[in-house]
């Protein structure tokens, strides 16, 4: 712990054993947030339309996603700045502004679609007007982040990650030919049609989302500010070994859970909807409704409750990652650890993003078009952001002695190349 009288650090603070649950934090929350309602809709559509044949995409996404998120977390923990803060310090202003603008646009659209899905899920379970539930969720998410202190907010988000296990439960309620499912996890198969390529693009786009990069980096930096015993690793090298090990452990668990749940959703849709000829599932709520006659009302309700839980996790993160990015880019005082009066512009951005997303549900915006354009923007932002991430994490000027290993760098470059190919395929489909 830090001695407040002398300013020195008692190195015994990092010798005590830490429980499994306590070692999980930003990585777990980030991974769980990736399975938001829009992501669930993508995985459900993939399973409904193509059965188990695209299971390999989520297996491939895991190491790529884990590498990118580990780099993001390392940057935040080592420098005590988020990605936008480091971009502001070390990179051209035009690059910073362009990436942050695209990030915020994609986040708000994604946030609106998630709120709409949450409202529809409640309507499916208990009835009532969907837009009323949307408004309630929007206001509730704002209240959580504005009026609840940082540690409690993070604790709530952390416990909400358990809602992902609803989809494991749904999978156990249906009959699945696991031999076929496992085969397609390791043998790549793709239908050489426009729709086949479109779904693969959608899976990669929704799994490797830029807001996750920004969120995990800022949360590592925020945790340093919140814990008196923690310092940026650049000035506290004695903490490096344990902290970098924690980051890898936390990140790989979080990304593994994220991709595993996505795989369960895809397999469940393939074993129920696809085999019964239901191949057009445009939202997660449609998947929940379609499950009712095939897997029983309990499976349908559990699926819908999972949508609500993951939405409650994702919406605050989408809004907060926007506020962190804008705030760091403009040099504001930022952080959920600050009181609203201490960071008015930061909280104003957070509230504004959530309100815009809420209001979009009352304007007749087509939810599927919103999700499509969010995926396009996420893909566009992800490509340059991944290359920048690799450059950041490899830069001695930024990372000091903690530059990433050659293996991690190679995985980061591979992730960027794969995402470039995915976005290129998306561009080709626009012209077909």
C-alpha positions in Angstrom: 0.0 0.0 0.0 1.1 3.6 -0.5 2.4 5.4 2.6 0.6 8.7 2.4 3.1 10.3 4.8 6.3 9.4 2.8 4.9 8.7 -0.6 6.7 5.4 -0.7 5.2 2.1 -1.7 5.0 -1.0 0.6 5.9 -3.8 -1.8 4.0 -6.3 0.3 0.8 -5.1 -1.3 1.3 -7.5 -4.3 2.3 -10.6 -2.3 -1.1 -11.5 -1.0 -3.1 -14.2 -3.0 -5.9 -12.8 -5.0 -9.1 -14.8 -5.6 -10.1 -15.9 -9.1 -13.1 -13.5 -9.1 -11.1 -10.5 -7.9 -8.5 -11.0 -10.6 -11.2 -10.5 -13.2 -12.1 -7.0 -14.1 -11.8 -4.9 -17.3 -11.1 -7.9 -19.5 -14.1 -9.8 -18.2 -16.4 -6.9 -18.5 -15.1 -5.9 -22.0 -15.5 -9.5 -23.3 -19.1 -9.8 -21.9 -20.0 -6.4 -23.4 -19.1 -7.8 -26.8 -22.1 -10.1 -26.6 -24.6 -7.2 -26.7 -28.1 -7.6 -28.3 -26.7 -6.6 -31.7 -24.0 -9.2 -31.5 -26.5 -11.8 -30.4 -28.7 -11.0 -33.4 -25.7 -11.5 -35.7 -24.8 -14.9 -34.1 -28.5 -16.0 -34.2 -28.8 -15.0 -37.9 -25.6 -16.9 -38.7 -26.9 -20.1 -37.0 -30.4 -19.8 -38.5 -29.2 -19.2 -42.0 -26.2 -21.5 -42.2 -26.5 -23.9 -39.3 -23.2 -24.9 -37.7 -21.0 -24.2 -40.7 -19.7 -20.8 -39.4 -18.7 -22.0 -36.0 -15.1 -21.7 -37.1 -15.3 -17.9 -37.3 -15.7 -17.5 -33.6 -12.9 -20.0 -32.9 -10.7 -17.9 -35.2 -11.9 -14.6 -33.6 -10.8 -15.7 -30.1 -7.0 -15.4 -30.4 -7.3 -12.3 -32.6 -9.6 -10.6 -30.2 -7.6 -11.6 -27.2 -4.4 -10.2 -28.7 -5.9 -6.9 -29.6 -7.6 -6.5 -26.2 -4.4 -7.4 -24.4 -2.5 -4.7 -26.3 -5.2 -2.2 -25.4 -5.1 -3.1 -21.7 -1.3 -3.0 -21.6 -1.3 0.5 -23.1 -3.8 1.7 -20.5 -2.0 0.1 -17.5 1.5 1.0 -18.5 0.8 4.7 -19.5 -2.2 5.5 -17.3 -3.9 7.0 -20.4 -6.6 5.5 -22.6 -6.1 5.1 -26.4 -7.4 8.6 -27.3 -5.1 10.1 -24.7 -2.1 8.4 -26.2 -3.2 9.3 -29.7 -3.4 12.9 -28.6 0.1 12.8 -27.2 1.9 10.9 -29.9 0.0 10.9 -33.1 -1.4 13.4 -35.7 -4.4 15.4 -34.6 -6.3 14.5 -37.8 -6.0 10.8 -37.0 -7.3 11.3 -33.5 -10.3 13.4 -34.6 -11.2 11.0 -37.4 -11.1 7.9 -35.3 -13.0 9.4 -32.4 -15.7 10.8 -34.6 -16.3 7.5 -36.3 -16.2 5.7 -32.9 -18.8 8.0 -31.4 -21.2 7.7 -34.4 -20.9 3.9 -34.4 -21.4 3.7 -30.6 -24.5 5.8 -30.6 -26.2 3.8 -33.4 -25.2 0.6 -31.7 -26.5 1.9 -28.3 -29.9 2.8 -29.9 -30.3 -0.6 -31.4 -29.4 -2.3 -28.1 -31.9 -0.2 -26.2 -34.6 -1.1 -28.7 -33.7 -4.8 -28.4 -33.9 -4.6 -24.6 -37.3 -2.9 -24.7 -38.6 -5.6 -27.1 -37.3 -8.3 -24.9 -39.2 -7.0 -21.8 -42.3 -6.7 -23.9 -41.9 -10.3 -25.0 -41.6 -11.5 -21.3 -44.1 -9.2 -19.4 -45.9 -7.2 -22.1 -46.3 -3.4 -22.1 -45.3 -0.8 -24.6 -41.8 -1.3 -26.0 -40.8 2.4 -26.1 -41.7 2.8 -22.4 -39.2 0.1 -21.5 -36.6 1.7 -23.9 -37.0 5.0 -22.0 -36.8 3.2 -18.6 -33.6 1.5 -19.6 -32.0 4.6 -21.1 -32.8 6.6 -17.9 -31.6 3.7 -15.7 -28.3 3.4 -17.5 -27.7 7.1 -17.1 -28.5 7.0 -13.4 -26.2 4.1 -12.8 -23.2 6.0 -14.2 -24.0 9.5 -12.9 -25.3 8.8 -9.4 -23.5 5.5 -8.4 -19.8 5.7 -7.5 -17.2 4.2 -9.7 -16.5 1.1 -7.7 -20.2 0.2 -7.4 -20.8 0.8 -11.1 -17.9 -1.5 -12.0 -19.2 -4.1 -9.5 -22.7 -4.0 -11.1 -21.2 -4.4 -14.6 -19.0 -7.2 -13.4 -22.0 -9.1 -11.9 -24.0 -8.5 -15.1 -21.5 -10.6 -17.0 -23.1 -13.6 -15.4 -26.1 -13.0 -17.5 -24.2 -14.5 -20.4 -24.6 -18.0 -18.9 -28.3 -17.7 -19.9 -27.2 -18.7 -23.4 -25.3 -21.7 -22.1 -28.6 -22.7 -20.3 -30.6 -22.3 -23.5 -28.2 -24.6 -25.4 -28.6 -27.2 -22.7 -32.4 -27.1 -23.2 -32.2 -28.2 -26.8 -30.9 -31.3 -28.6 -27.7 -30.5 -30.4 -25.6 -32.9 -32.6 -22.3 -32.0 -31.0 -20.3 -34.1 -33.5 -21.4 -31.9 -36.4 -21.0 -28.7 -34.3 -17.5 -29.6 -33.3 -16.5 -30.5 -36.9 -17.5 -27.1 -38.2 -15.6 -25.4 -35.4 -12.3 -26.7 -36.8 -13.1 -27.1 -40.5 -13.7 -23.7 -42.2 -16.7 -23.6 -44.4 -18.3 -20.7 -46.2 -21.1 -20.4 -48.6 -19.7 -18.6 -51.7 -22.7 -16.2 -52.0 -23.3 -12.6 -51.2 -25.3 -13.6 -48.1 -22.6 -16.0 -47.0 -19.8 -13.4 -47.2 -22.1 -10.8 -45.6 -22.7 -12.9 -42.5 -18.9 -13.6 -42.1 -18.3 -9.9 -42.4 -21.0 -9.3 -39.7 -19.5 -11.8 -37.3 -16.0 -10.3 -37.5 -17.4 -6.8 -37.4 -19.5 -7.3 -34.3 -16.8 -9.4 -32.5 -13.8 -7.1 -33.1 -15.5 -3.8 -32.2 -13.4 -0.6 -31.6 -15.3 0.6 -28.6 -14.0 -2.5 -26.8 -10.4 -1.3 -27.5 -11.1 2.1 -26.0 -13.1 0.9 -23.0 -10.6 -1.7 -21.8 -7.6 0.7 -22.1 -9.5 3.5 -20.2 -10.6 1.1 -17.5 -7.1 0.0 -16.8 -6.1 3.6 -16.5 -9.1 4.4 -14.4 -8.3 1.5 -12.0 -4.8 3.0 -11.4 -6.3 6.3 -10.5 -8.9 4.6 -8.2 -6.4 2.4 -6.3 -3.9 4.2 -4.0 -1.4 1.3 -4.2 -1.3 1.3 -8.0 1.0 3.4 -10.2 1.6 3.5 -14.0 4.1 0.8 -14.7 6.5 3.3 -16.4 7.2 4.7 -12.9 6.5 1.5 -10.8 8.4 -1.3 -12.5 8.2 -3.5 -9.4 4.4 -3.9 -10.1 4.9 -4.9 -13.8 5.2 -8.7 -13.6 2.1 -9.2 -11.5 0.0 -6.6 -13.4 0.9 -7.8 -16.9 0.1 -11.4 -15.8 -3.2 -10.2 -14.4 -4.0 -8.4 -17.6 -3.4 -11.5 -19.7 -5.4 -13.7 -17.4 -8.3 -11.3 -17.2 -8.3 -10.6 -20.9 -8.1 -14.2 -22.1 -10.9 -15.3 -19.7 -13.1 -12.4 -20.8 -12.5 -12.9 -24.5 -12.9 -16.7 -24.1 -16.2 -16.3 -22.4 -17.4 -13.8 -25.1 -16.6 -16.1 -28.0 -17.8 -19.2 -26.2 -21.2 -17.6 -25.6 -21.4 -16.4 -29.2 -20.7 -19.9 -30.3 -23.4 -21.3 -28.0 -25.9 -18.8 -29.5 -24.9 -19.8 -33.1 -25.1 -23.5 -32.3 -28.5 -23.1 -30.6 -29.9 -21.3 -33.6 -28.5 -23.8 -35.9 -29.9 -26.8 -34.0 -33.4 -25.2 -33.7 -34.2 -22.5 -36.2 -32.1 -23.7 -39.1 -33.3 -27.3 -39.0 -36.9 -26.1 -39.0 -36.4 -23.9 -42.0 -36.4 -20.6 -40.1 -33.5 -18.8 -41.8 -34.4 -15.1 -41.6 -33.8 -13.9 -38.0 -33.1 -10.1 -38.1 -33.0 -9.4 -34.3 -32.1 -11.2 -31.1 -35.8 -10.8 -30.1 -37.0 -12.6 -33.2 -34.7 -15.5 -32.2 -36.2 -15.6 -28.8 -39.7 -15.6 -30.2 -38.8 -18.3 -32.8 -37.4 -20.5 -30.0 -40.7 -20.7 -28.2 -42.5 -23.3 -30.3 -39.2 -25.2 -31.0 -37.5 -25.3 -27.6 -40.3 -24.4 -25.3 -41.4 -21.2 -23.5 -38.7 -21.4 -20.8 -35.9 -21.4 -23.4 -37.5 -18.4 -25.1 -37.8 -16.5 -21.8 -34.2 -17.3 -20.8 -33.0 -16.1 -24.2 -35.0 -12.8 -23.8 -33.7 -12.3 -20.2 -30.2 -12.7 -21.5 -30.8 -9.9 -24.0 -31.8 -7.6 -21.2 -28.8 -8.6 -19.0 -26.3 -8.1 -21.8 -27.9 -4.9 -22.9 -27.7 -3.5 -19.4 -24.0 -4.3 -19.5 -23.3 -3.0 -23.1 -25.3 0.3 -23.1 -23.3 2.0 -20.3 -20.0 0.8 -21.8 -20.9 2.2 -25.3 -21.9 5.5 -23.7 -18.8 5.7 -21.4 -16.3 4.6 -24.1 -17.6 7.5 -26.2 -17.2 10.0 -23.3 -13.7 8.7 -22.5 -12.6 9.0 -26.1 -14.0 12.5 -26.6 -12.8 13.7 -23.2 -9.2 12.5 -23.7 -9.2 13.8 -27.3 -10.2 17.3 -26.0 -8.1 17.3 -22.8 -11.1 17.3 -20.4 -11.1 16.0 -16.9 -12.6 12.6 -17.3 -13.5 9.4 -15.4 -16.4 7.6 -13.7 -14.3 7.9 -10.6 -14.9 11.6 -10.6 -18.1 13.2 -9.4 -20.3 14.8 -12.1 -19.5 18.4 -10.9 -15.8 17.6 -11.3 -16.1 16.4 -14.9 -19.2 18.1 -16.3 -18.2 17.8 -20.0 -17.4 14.1 -19.6 -20.7 13.3 -18.0 -22.5 15.5 -20.4 -21.2 13.5 -23.3 -22.1 10.3 -21.6 -25.6 11.4 -20.9 -26.0 12.9 -24.3 -24.9 9.7 -26.1 -27.4 7.7 -24.1 -30.3 10.2 -24.7 -29.6 10.3 -28.4 -29.7 6.5 -28.6 -32.9 6.5 -26.6 -34.6 9.1 -28.7 -33.6 7.3 -31.9 -36.0 4.5 -30.9 -38.9 7.1 -31.0 -38.1 8.4 -34.5 -39.0 5.3 -36.6 -35.4 4.5 -37.4 -35.1 1.1 -38.9 -33.3 -1.0 -36.3 -31.7 -3.4 -38.9 -30.4 -0.5 -41.0 -29.0 1.0 -37.8 -27.2 -2.2 -36.9 -25.9 -2.5 -40.5 -24.4 1.0 -40.5 -23.0 0.5 -37.0 -21.2 -2.6 -38.3 -19.9 -0.7 -41.3 -18.6 2.1 -39.1 -17.1 -0.4 -36.6 -15.3 -2.2 -39.4 -14.0 1.1 -40.8 -12.7 2.3 -37.5 -11.3 -1.1 -36.5 -8.9 -1.4 -39.5 -6.7 1.8 -38.8 -7.2 1.4 -35.1 -5.7 -2.1 -35.1 -2.6 -0.9 -37.0 -2.3 2.0 -34.7 -2.6 -0.3 -31.6 0.2 -2.5 -32.9 2.4 0.6 -33.5 1.5 2.0 -30.0 2.2 -1.3 -28.2 5.5 -1.7 -30.1 6.8 1.8 -29.4 9.5 2.3 -26.8 8.7 6.0 -26.7 5.2 5.2 -25.5 5.7 1.8 -23.7 9.2 2.2 -22.4 10.7 -1.3 -21.6 7.2 -2.9 -21.8 6.9 -3.2 -25.6 4.9 -6.2 -26.7 6.6 -9.5 -27.6 7.1 -10.6 -31.2 4.4 -13.2 -30.8 1.8 -10.8 -29.5 2.8 -8.3 -32.2 2.4 -11.0 -34.9 -1.1 -11.8 -33.6 -2.0 -8.1 -33.6 -0.8 -7.7 -37.2 -2.7 -10.9 -38.2 -5.9 -9.4 -36.6 -5.4 -6.2 -38.5 -4.9 -8.1 -41.8 -7.9 -10.3 -41.3 -10.1 -7.2 -40.4 -8.7 -5.4 -43.5 -9.8 -8.4 -45.7 -13.2 -8.4 -44.0 -13.8 -4.7 -44.6 -12.5 -5.1 -48.2 -15.1 -7.9 -48.7 -17.7 -5.6 -47.3 -16.7 -2.9 -49.8 -16.9 -5.4 -52.7 -20.4 -6.4 -51.6 -21.5 -2.8 -51.8 -20.6 -2.9 -55.5 -22.2 -6.2 -56.3 
